[in-house]
Amino acid sequence: MNSQTNSTRRGWTLAIVSIALFMVVLDNLVVNVALPSIHQDLGASIQSLEWTVNAYILAYAVLLLTGAVLGDRFGRKRMFIAGVSLFTLSSAAAALAPSIGLLILARAIQGIGAAIVTPLTLTLLADAFPPERRGVALGVWSGISGIAVALGPLVGGAVVQAASWHWIFWINVPIGVALVPLAARRLSESRGAQRGLDLTGLALGSSGLFGIVYGLIRSQSLGWGSTEVLAALIAGAILLVAFIVYELRTTDPLLPMSFFRNRAFVVTNAVSLAMYFGMFGSIFFLSQFLQNVLHNSPLQAGVKLLAWTGATMVVSPLAGFFSERWGSRWFMVAGLGLQALALGWLAQLAGLHTTYTSMIGPFVLAGSGMALVFAPAANAVLSSVHIDQTGQASGATNAIRELGGVLGVAVLATVFTSTGSYVSPQAFVNGMVPAVWVGAGVLAAGALLAAVLPFTTRTSLAQVPSDVAELAGAAA
């Protein structure tokens, strides 16, 4: 295969997986804005509205590892197309849902499709780009994800305000319909190492993650002392221990425990968990602060959050580009440090008379800090394992990050309710400030942990401009 063909293939792969990731990330974020409209239209209870969000999160978090393994086993291109098709069909089903029960079911199926697609976007990129050219591609991939994060609340607010909640699901359908034949034509098929399908490990791992994630989600409404929550968490922990013991003994493990003897893999995943815990747990409250305390509409809040999420979009490609030259370590240290500083700054500012102008600086710092972690962390994980193990590593990393986000919201919600409530703007601030400080502390600890990441570099400075030129030419 000549250089021009390779370049074209890489450009198409990057475009296709980035669009798929954009669709999945955007859908997860637009739904929250539509919940009041869904409540009015379908007569849904508060608990049902929670499950409109949680059904997706639960299916997504639990099956991330499974999606990656199925790609390794049956073909990454084939499973990617299957995942996009399932996500598209379930989006149409959600848009047409006549009742809240059917909407929750469609959301759960969306989560399954997203769990198949998300890790395969990374493994398809890893297969298309050699290690020395991967950083820039991962930077673009992260930047596209940043665009989806930036546009999620904005698109959700605009669509609900201009049309109806049904259209937040309909917008996925034409994207998916166009993407499936494009992927079938332009992606190259690849598989992981030929190994047996570890059904026992799959059952233990998925059941254990289900218990943990279910318990964390329910703790937000039932409290940590609830019998249901404790039973789910304990059962999940026991099943995960059984999963580890089994994986240590089997010849074809779903998740090789040797990954966790690799310092780069362990540290990077611990850092990612800390970032998702601290940052996404805090965003949960800061986005509400703009509405509940500063009295912005959902659309206005989405626009104002662009200072945060827009910075992520701009900085991510640069972080991927330069981390190839200087390694991932100091980008991740700086990224988590900036996020900790930003959250501390926001906690200091928070009050009934806070102005949005005063929040722009920490918003930009937080978004830039997130961008400094995304691509370097993905590159560090993929570089820490053999090429035929990228599917397993990608699935594990995505599952750990999602677990961090769910855990962050659950723990910070507990901190919030111990000192504040939703009864008044002041009560909300009283709860939010200590919660955000906890998030800042977790991020600061993550920055210290990132400092022990092994230093690696994949390319010389002379190679970097040609990598960028090739990507630009392929995209053109």
Secondary structure as GFF3:
##gff-version 3
##sequence-region A 1 476
A	DSSP	alpha_helix	3	42	.	.	.	ID=ss1
A	DSSP	alpha_helix	46	74	.	.	.	ID=ss2
A	DSSP	alpha_helix	76	96	.	.	.	ID=ss3
A	DSSP	alpha_helix	100	128	.	.	.	ID=ss4
A	DSSP	three_ten_helix	131	133	.	.	.	ID=ss5
A	DSSP	alpha_helix	134	162	.	.	.	ID=ss6
A	DSSP	alpha_helix	167	170	.	.	.	ID=ss7
A	DSSP	alpha_helix	172	186	.	.	.	ID=ss8
A	DSSP	alpha_helix	199	222	.	.	.	ID=ss9
A	DSSP	alpha_helix	227	249	.	.	.	ID=ss10
A	DSSP	three_ten_helix	257	261	.	.	.	ID=ss11
A	DSSP	alpha_helix	263	275	.	.	.	ID=ss12
A	DSSP	pi_helix	276	280	.	.	.	ID=ss13
A	DSSP	alpha_helix	281	292	.	.	.	ID=ss14
A	DSSP	alpha_helix	298	304	.	.	.	ID=ss15
A	DSSP	alpha_helix	306	326	.	.	.	ID=ss16
A	DSSP	alpha_helix	329	349	.	.	.	ID=ss17
A	DSSP	alpha_helix	356	383	.	.	.	ID=ss18
A	DSSP	three_ten_helix	387	389	.	.	.	ID=ss19
A	DSSP	alpha_helix	390	419	.	.	.	ID=ss20
A	DSSP	alpha_helix	425	450	.	.	.	ID=ss21
A	DSSP	three_ten_helix	461	463	.	.	.	ID=ss22
A	DSSP	alpha_helix	464	475	.	.	.	ID=ss23
###
